[in-house]
């Protein structure tokens, strides 16, 4: 799902997309002249390999995310610098954002029930 950067105004735009067993839902709203705030929740299940035995298992996911989107390179400086995602071509691609959040989640350490007891 793609939304034009200039389509987001002061009235929040709700969104909801799904990928496999995950749901990504939330709101986009204009935060400032050059930033859009994304606040959402990722819920469902994700197949993740155990870091000890490499066996795949379904893990429950319930993550809240909040960050700001900039149309291209963000050159201004403020307190939100570390929470800014730069979007390309004036299009907010929610599928790409979800993919990035999934990969970030998968980069955490996970152990299956079998390995937790070792």
PyMOL commands that place a pseudoatom at each C-alpha (Angstrom):
pseudoatom trace, name=CA, resn=UNK, resi=1, chain=A, elem=C, hetatm=0, pos=[0.000, 0.000, 0.000]
pseudoatom trace, name=CA, resn=UNK, resi=2, chain=A, elem=C, hetatm=0, pos=[1.412, 3.345, -1.053]
pseudoatom trace, name=CA, resn=UNK, resi=3, chain=A, elem=C, hetatm=0, pos=[0.252, 6.780, 0.041]
pseudoatom trace, name=CA, resn=UNK, resi=4, chain=A, elem=C, hetatm=0, pos=[1.459, 10.043, -1.468]
pseudoatom trace, name=CA, resn=UNK, resi=5, chain=A, elem=C, hetatm=0, pos=[3.417, 12.150, 1.021]
pseudoatom trace, name=CA, resn=UNK, resi=6, chain=A, elem=C, hetatm=0, pos=[1.406, 15.260, 0.118]
pseudoatom trace, name=CA, resn=UNK, resi=7, chain=A, elem=C, hetatm=0, pos=[-1.913, 13.410, 0.698]
pseudoatom trace, name=CA, resn=UNK, resi=8, chain=A, elem=C, hetatm=0, pos=[-1.295, 13.278, 4.453]
pseudoatom trace, name=CA, resn=UNK, resi=9, chain=A, elem=C, hetatm=0, pos=[-2.631, 16.306, 6.293]
pseudoatom trace, name=CA, resn=UNK, resi=10, chain=A, elem=C, hetatm=0, pos=[-3.669, 17.341, 9.777]
pseudoatom trace, name=CA, resn=UNK, resi=11, chain=A, elem=C, hetatm=0, pos=[-6.493, 14.798, 9.803]
pseudoatom trace, name=CA, resn=UNK, resi=12, chain=A, elem=C, hetatm=0, pos=[-5.129, 11.337, 10.617]
pseudoatom trace, name=CA, resn=UNK, resi=13, chain=A, elem=C, hetatm=0, pos=[-5.261, 8.745, 7.843]
pseudoatom trace, name=CA, resn=UNK, resi=14, chain=A, elem=C, hetatm=0, pos=[-5.842, 5.219, 9.177]
pseudoatom trace, name=CA, resn=UNK, resi=15, chain=A, elem=C, hetatm=0, pos=[-4.212, 2.254, 7.452]
pseudoatom trace, name=CA, resn=UNK, resi=16, chain=A, elem=C, hetatm=0, pos=[-4.139, -1.512, 7.786]
pseudoatom trace, name=CA, resn=UNK, resi=17, chain=A, elem=C, hetatm=0, pos=[-2.159, -4.038, 5.780]
pseudoatom trace, name=CA, resn=UNK, resi=18, chain=A, elem=C, hetatm=0, pos=[-1.438, -7.721, 6.281]
pseudoatom trace, name=CA, resn=UNK, resi=19, chain=A, elem=C, hetatm=0, pos=[1.479, -9.931, 5.400]
pseudoatom trace, name=CA, resn=UNK, resi=20, chain=A, elem=C, hetatm=0, pos=[1.343, -13.647, 6.067]
pseudoatom trace, name=CA, resn=UNK, resi=21, chain=A, elem=C, hetatm=0, pos=[0.217, -13.902, 9.707]
pseudoatom trace, name=CA, resn=UNK, resi=22, chain=A, elem=C, hetatm=0, pos=[0.946, -10.272, 10.623]
pseudoatom trace, name=CA, resn=UNK, resi=23, chain=A, elem=C, hetatm=0, pos=[-1.262, -7.192, 10.690]
pseudoatom trace, name=CA, resn=UNK, resi=24, chain=A, elem=C, hetatm=0, pos=[0.209, -3.667, 10.507]
pseudoatom trace, name=CA, resn=UNK, resi=25, chain=A, elem=C, hetatm=0, pos=[-2.336, -1.010, 11.453]
pseudoatom trace, name=CA, resn=UNK, resi=26, chain=A, elem=C, hetatm=0, pos=[-2.133, 2.566, 12.568]
pseudoatom trace, name=CA, resn=UNK, resi=27, chain=A, elem=C, hetatm=0, pos=[-2.357, 6.227, 11.598]
pseudoatom trace, name=CA, resn=UNK, resi=28, chain=A, elem=C, hetatm=0, pos=[-0.437, 8.732, 9.513]
pseudoatom trace, name=CA, resn=UNK, resi=29, chain=A, elem=C, hetatm=0, pos=[-0.756, 12.419, 10.368]
pseudoatom trace, name=CA, resn=UNK, resi=30, chain=A, elem=C, hetatm=0, pos=[1.163, 15.562, 9.409]
pseudoatom trace, name=CA, resn=UNK, resi=31, chain=A, elem=C, hetatm=0, pos=[3.491, 16.465, 12.284]
pseudoatom trace, name=CA, resn=UNK, resi=32, chain=A, elem=C, hetatm=0, pos=[5.239, 19.494, 10.836]
pseudoatom trace, name=CA, resn=UNK, resi=33, chain=A, elem=C, hetatm=0, pos=[5.912, 21.129, 7.491]
pseudoatom trace, name=CA, resn=UNK, resi=34, chain=A, elem=C, hetatm=0, pos=[8.402, 18.418, 6.540]
pseudoatom trace, name=CA, resn=UNK, resi=35, chain=A, elem=C, hetatm=0, pos=[7.474, 15.433, 8.749]
pseudoatom trace, name=CA, resn=UNK, resi=36, chain=A, elem=C, hetatm=0, pos=[4.648, 12.922, 8.974]
pseudoatom trace, name=CA, resn=UNK, resi=37, chain=A, elem=C, hetatm=0, pos=[4.132, 10.927, 12.153]
pseudoatom trace, name=CA, resn=UNK, resi=38, chain=A, elem=C, hetatm=0, pos=[3.476, 7.194, 11.824]
pseudoatom trace, name=CA, resn=UNK, resi=39, chain=A, elem=C, hetatm=0, pos=[2.056, 5.475, 14.885]
pseudoatom trace, name=CA, resn=UNK, resi=40, chain=A, elem=C, hetatm=0, pos=[1.089, 1.817, 14.507]
pseudoatom trace, name=CA, resn=UNK, resi=41, chain=A, elem=C, hetatm=0, pos=[0.959, -1.675, 15.937]
pseudoatom trace, name=CA, resn=UNK, resi=42, chain=A, elem=C, hetatm=0, pos=[2.238, -4.922, 14.452]
pseudoatom trace, name=CA, resn=UNK, resi=43, chain=A, elem=C, hetatm=0, pos=[0.369, -7.974, 15.711]
pseudoatom trace, name=CA, resn=UNK, resi=44, chain=A, elem=C, hetatm=0, pos=[0.106, -11.635, 14.817]
pseudoatom trace, name=CA, resn=UNK, resi=45, chain=A, elem=C, hetatm=0, pos=[2.631, -14.447, 14.470]
pseudoatom trace, name=CA, resn=UNK, resi=46, chain=A, elem=C, hetatm=0, pos=[6.011, -14.678, 12.773]
pseudoatom trace, name=CA, resn=UNK, resi=47, chain=A, elem=C, hetatm=0, pos=[8.059, -17.738, 11.840]
pseudoatom trace, name=CA, resn=UNK, resi=48, chain=A, elem=C, hetatm=0, pos=[11.507, -17.222, 13.398]
pseudoatom trace, name=CA, resn=UNK, resi=49, chain=A, elem=C, hetatm=0, pos=[14.517, -19.522, 13.647]
pseudoatom trace, name=CA, resn=UNK, resi=50, chain=A, elem=C, hetatm=0, pos=[15.923, -20.312, 17.092]
pseudoatom trace, name=CA, resn=UNK, resi=51, chain=A, elem=C, hetatm=0, pos=[19.383, -18.757, 17.492]
pseudoatom trace, name=CA, resn=UNK, resi=52, chain=A, elem=C, hetatm=0, pos=[20.658, -21.905, 19.223]
pseudoatom trace, name=CA, resn=UNK, resi=53, chain=A, elem=C, hetatm=0, pos=[19.273, -24.867, 17.221]
pseudoatom trace, name=CA, resn=UNK, resi=54, chain=A, elem=C, hetatm=0, pos=[18.038, -23.041, 14.063]
pseudoatom trace, name=CA, resn=UNK, resi=55, chain=A, elem=C, hetatm=0, pos=[14.640, -24.733, 14.311]
pseudoatom trace, name=CA, resn=UNK, resi=56, chain=A, elem=C, hetatm=0, pos=[11.768, -22.549, 13.078]
pseudoatom trace, name=CA, resn=UNK, resi=57, chain=A, elem=C, hetatm=0, pos=[8.866, -21.764, 15.371]
pseudoatom trace, name=CA, resn=UNK, resi=58, chain=A, elem=C, hetatm=0, pos=[5.911, -19.400, 15.335]
pseudoatom trace, name=CA, resn=UNK, resi=59, chain=A, elem=C, hetatm=0, pos=[6.365, -16.503, 17.724]
pseudoatom trace, name=CA, resn=UNK, resi=60, chain=A, elem=C, hetatm=0, pos=[3.602, -14.131, 18.829]
pseudoatom trace, name=CA, resn=UNK, resi=61, chain=A, elem=C, hetatm=0, pos=[4.234, -10.509, 17.832]
pseudoatom trace, name=CA, resn=UNK, resi=62, chain=A, elem=C, hetatm=0, pos=[2.739, -7.439, 19.492]
pseudoatom trace, name=CA, resn=UNK, resi=63, chain=A, elem=C, hetatm=0, pos=[4.927, -4.418, 18.784]
pseudoatom trace, name=CA, resn=UNK, resi=64, chain=A, elem=C, hetatm=0, pos=[4.093, -0.719, 18.836]
pseudoatom trace, name=CA, resn=UNK, resi=65, chain=A, elem=C, hetatm=0, pos=[6.019, 1.547, 16.488]
pseudoatom trace, name=CA, resn=UNK, resi=66, chain=A, elem=C, hetatm=0, pos=[6.202, 5.319, 16.325]
pseudoatom trace, name=CA, resn=UNK, resi=67, chain=A, elem=C, hetatm=0, pos=[8.476, 7.355, 14.108]
pseudoatom trace, name=CA, resn=UNK, resi=68, chain=A, elem=C, hetatm=0, pos=[8.507, 10.210, 11.639]
pseudoatom trace, name=CA, resn=UNK, resi=69, chain=A, elem=C, hetatm=0, pos=[8.668, 10.148, 7.853]
pseudoatom trace, name=CA, resn=UNK, resi=70, chain=A, elem=C, hetatm=0, pos=[10.533, 12.694, 5.755]
pseudoatom trace, name=CA, resn=UNK, resi=71, chain=A, elem=C, hetatm=0, pos=[10.065, 13.233, 2.021]
pseudoatom trace, name=CA, resn=UNK, resi=72, chain=A, elem=C, hetatm=0, pos=[13.638, 12.548, 0.914]
pseudoatom trace, name=CA, resn=UNK, resi=73, chain=A, elem=C, hetatm=0, pos=[16.752, 13.520, 2.837]
pseudoatom trace, name=CA, resn=UNK, resi=74, chain=A, elem=C, hetatm=0, pos=[15.976, 15.171, 6.152]
pseudoatom trace, name=CA, resn=UNK, resi=75, chain=A, elem=C, hetatm=0, pos=[18.288, 18.137, 6.540]
pseudoatom trace, name=CA, resn=UNK, resi=76, chain=A, elem=C, hetatm=0, pos=[16.713, 19.906, 9.515]
pseudoatom trace, name=CA, resn=UNK, resi=77, chain=A, elem=C, hetatm=0, pos=[17.836, 19.185, 13.046]
pseudoatom trace, name=CA, resn=UNK, resi=78, chain=A, elem=C, hetatm=0, pos=[15.520, 18.527, 15.982]
pseudoatom trace, name=CA, resn=UNK, resi=79, chain=A, elem=C, hetatm=0, pos=[14.830, 16.132, 18.830]
pseudoatom trace, name=CA, resn=UNK, resi=80, chain=A, elem=C, hetatm=0, pos=[13.381, 13.487, 16.447]
pseudoatom trace, name=CA, resn=UNK, resi=81, chain=A, elem=C, hetatm=0, pos=[16.554, 12.941, 14.378]
pseudoatom trace, name=CA, resn=UNK, resi=82, chain=A, elem=C, hetatm=0, pos=[17.000, 9.306, 15.421]
pseudoatom trace, name=CA, resn=UNK, resi=83, chain=A, elem=C, hetatm=0, pos=[13.344, 8.443, 14.754]
pseudoatom trace, name=CA, resn=UNK, resi=84, chain=A, elem=C, hetatm=0, pos=[13.153, 9.630, 11.124]
pseudoatom trace, name=CA, resn=UNK, resi=85, chain=A, elem=C, hetatm=0, pos=[12.657, 7.387, 8.106]
pseudoatom trace, name=CA, resn=UNK, resi=86, chain=A, elem=C, hetatm=0, pos=[13.340, 9.012, 4.753]
pseudoatom trace, name=CA, resn=UNK, resi=87, chain=A, elem=C, hetatm=0, pos=[10.911, 8.033, 1.977]
pseudoatom trace, name=CA, resn=UNK, resi=88, chain=A, elem=C, hetatm=0, pos=[11.696, 8.158, -1.740]
pseudoatom trace, name=CA, resn=UNK, resi=89, chain=A, elem=C, hetatm=0, pos=[9.752, 9.662, -4.632]
pseudoatom trace, name=CA, resn=UNK, resi=90, chain=A, elem=C, hetatm=0, pos=[7.212, 11.343, -2.333]
pseudoatom trace, name=CA, resn=UNK, resi=91, chain=A, elem=C, hetatm=0, pos=[5.530, 7.968, -1.730]
pseudoatom trace, name=CA, resn=UNK, resi=92, chain=A, elem=C, hetatm=0, pos=[5.062, 6.301, 1.657]
pseudoatom trace, name=CA, resn=UNK, resi=93, chain=A, elem=C, hetatm=0, pos=[5.338, 2.566, 0.984]
pseudoatom trace, name=CA, resn=UNK, resi=94, chain=A, elem=C, hetatm=0, pos=[3.759, 0.855, 3.992]
pseudoatom trace, name=CA, resn=UNK, resi=95, chain=A, elem=C, hetatm=0, pos=[4.752, -2.594, 2.693]
pseudoatom trace, name=CA, resn=UNK, resi=96, chain=A, elem=C, hetatm=0, pos=[8.426, -1.547, 2.715]
pseudoatom trace, name=CA, resn=UNK, resi=97, chain=A, elem=C, hetatm=0, pos=[8.070, -0.096, 6.198]
pseudoatom trace, name=CA, resn=UNK, resi=98, chain=A, elem=C, hetatm=0, pos=[6.473, -3.326, 7.445]
pseudoatom trace, name=CA, resn=UNK, resi=99, chain=A, elem=C, hetatm=0, pos=[9.254, -5.396, 5.830]
pseudoatom trace, name=CA, resn=UNK, resi=100, chain=A, elem=C, hetatm=0, pos=[11.878, -3.259, 7.577]
pseudoatom trace, name=CA, resn=UNK, resi=101, chain=A, elem=C, hetatm=0, pos=[10.143, -3.615, 10.927]
pseudoatom trace, name=CA, resn=UNK, resi=102, chain=A, elem=C, hetatm=0, pos=[9.906, -7.402, 10.468]
pseudoatom trace, name=CA, resn=UNK, resi=103, chain=A, elem=C, hetatm=0, pos=[13.637, -7.644, 9.731]
pseudoatom trace, name=CA, resn=UNK, resi=104, chain=A, elem=C, hetatm=0, pos=[14.418, -5.448, 12.732]
pseudoatom trace, name=CA, resn=UNK, resi=105, chain=A, elem=C, hetatm=0, pos=[12.280, -7.703, 14.943]
pseudoatom trace, name=CA, resn=UNK, resi=106, chain=A, elem=C, hetatm=0, pos=[13.941, -10.844, 13.553]
pseudoatom trace, name=CA, resn=UNK, resi=107, chain=A, elem=C, hetatm=0, pos=[17.381, -9.427, 14.361]
pseudoatom trace, name=CA, resn=UNK, resi=108, chain=A, elem=C, hetatm=0, pos=[16.660, -9.841, 18.088]
pseudoatom trace, name=CA, resn=UNK, resi=109, chain=A, elem=C, hetatm=0, pos=[17.806, -12.945, 19.945]
pseudoatom trace, name=CA, resn=UNK, resi=110, chain=A, elem=C, hetatm=0, pos=[15.278, -15.810, 19.994]
pseudoatom trace, name=CA, resn=UNK, resi=111, chain=A, elem=C, hetatm=0, pos=[15.397, -19.256, 21.555]
pseudoatom trace, name=CA, resn=UNK, resi=112, chain=A, elem=C, hetatm=0, pos=[12.752, -21.972, 21.205]
pseudoatom trace, name=CA, resn=UNK, resi=113, chain=A, elem=C, hetatm=0, pos=[11.075, -23.662, 24.167]
pseudoatom trace, name=CA, resn=UNK, resi=114, chain=A, elem=C, hetatm=0, pos=[13.445, -26.646, 23.864]
pseudoatom trace, name=CA, resn=UNK, resi=115, chain=A, elem=C, hetatm=0, pos=[16.549, -24.477, 24.073]
pseudoatom trace, name=CA, resn=UNK, resi=116, chain=A, elem=C, hetatm=0, pos=[15.251, -22.199, 26.851]
pseudoatom trace, name=CA, resn=UNK, resi=117, chain=A, elem=C, hetatm=0, pos=[15.372, -25.165, 29.208]
pseudoatom trace, name=CA, resn=UNK, resi=118, chain=A, elem=C, hetatm=0, pos=[19.008, -26.073, 28.477]
for i in range(1, 118): cmd.bond("trace and resi %d" % i, "trace and resi %d" % (i + 1))
show_as sticks, trace
zoom trace
